[in-house]
């Protein structure tokens, strides 16, 4: 898994992008399936926000961020990522590089 570089650079600072890359690398060390599940969970959370299920979507995104080691309730990259996911879910869906099958569903929903 790898961070998707297609996420517009104006959404996340280079420092936050580096934090995402580091979190993915650390989580891959635990197991690639765990990392993939977290990537997919974040993407699904963005999808839920996109279709108006904000509470469920934010919960999914927060859970994925916690699993990656971010603290979305504390000032820092986790909070900034959550705030961007709330405002720009269709752009943030690719942040953690979800599986292509999930990405296709989410891209179609954004149309």
C-alpha positions as a printed Julia matrix, in Angstrom:
111×3 Matrix{Float64}:
   0.0    0.0     0.0
   1.16   3.5    -0.62
  -0.16   6.97   -0.18
  -1.87   8.12   -3.34
  -0.11  11.12   -4.79
  -3.29  12.11   -6.67
  -4.68  13.85   -3.58
  -4.41  17.55   -4.45
  -1.42  19.14   -2.78
  -3.48  22.12   -1.65
  -5.49  19.81    0.63
  -2.56  18.56    2.71
   0.75  20.13    3.59
   3.96  18.28    2.78
   4.39  17.65    6.52
   0.97  15.96    6.71
   1.69  13.97    3.55
   4.91  12.75    5.13
   2.98  11.77    8.27
   0.6    9.71    6.1
   3.51   7.99    4.31
   5.14   7.19    7.64
   1.88   5.85    9.12
   1.38   3.55    6.13
   4.94   2.23    6.39
   4.55   1.61   10.13
   1.2   -0.14    9.72
   2.55  -2.31    6.9
   5.11  -3.55    9.44
   2.24  -4.95   11.51
   0.82  -6.72    8.47
  -0.09  -5.77    4.95
  -3.68  -6.97    5.41
  -4.1   -4.73    8.46
  -2.75  -1.79    6.49
  -5.01  -2.55    3.52
  -8.05  -2.8     5.79
  -7.28   0.6     7.33
  -6.78   2.17    3.9
 -10.09   0.76    2.71
 -11.89   1.82    5.92
 -10.76   5.43    5.48
 -11.94   5.4     1.86
 -15.31   3.9     2.84
 -15.66   6.6     5.49
 -15.13   9.25    2.83
 -17.79   7.54    0.7
 -20.26   7.6     3.6
 -19.62  11.33    4.1
 -20.08  11.87    0.36
 -23.52  10.23    0.38
 -24.67  12.18    3.43
 -24.02   9.64    6.18
 -21.72  12.06    8.01
 -21.71  10.49   11.49
 -20.95   7.0    10.17
 -18.38   8.33    7.71
 -16.53  10.38   10.29
 -16.52   7.39   12.66
 -14.99   5.16    9.96
 -12.35   7.76    9.04
 -11.49   8.38   12.71
 -11.19   4.64   13.37
  -8.82   4.24   10.42
  -6.75   7.21   11.59
  -6.52   5.79   15.13
  -5.33   2.48   13.66
  -2.65   4.38   11.72
  -1.53   6.02   14.95
  -3.07   9.43   14.39
  -5.05  11.2    17.09
  -7.9   12.89   15.21
  -9.18  14.64   18.35
  -5.86  16.35   19.04
  -4.37  19.25   17.08
  -2.09  17.8    14.44
  -2.2   15.79   11.2
  -5.06  13.55   12.35
  -7.38  16.46   13.0
  -6.4   18.19    9.76
  -7.03  14.98    7.78
 -10.48  14.53    9.37
 -11.38  18.15    8.68
 -10.36  17.77    5.03
 -12.3   14.5     4.72
 -15.42  16.26    6.03
 -15.1   19.08    3.48
 -13.61  17.22    0.5
 -14.57  13.53    0.77
 -14.34  12.79   -2.94
 -10.8   14.19   -3.09
  -9.63  12.57    0.16
 -10.95   9.1    -0.7
  -7.64   8.18   -2.36
  -5.38   9.48    0.41
  -4.34   6.08    1.76
  -4.52   4.27   -1.57
  -7.52   1.94   -1.13
  -7.98  -1.18   -3.25
  -8.93  -0.44   -6.86
 -12.31  -2.19   -6.51
 -13.26   0.21   -3.71
 -11.84   3.21   -5.54
 -14.03   2.46   -8.59
 -17.22   2.35   -6.51
 -16.31   5.59   -4.77
 -15.37   7.37   -7.99
 -18.72   6.39   -9.55
 -20.59   7.67   -6.48
 -18.86  11.03   -6.73
 -20.28  11.68  -10.19
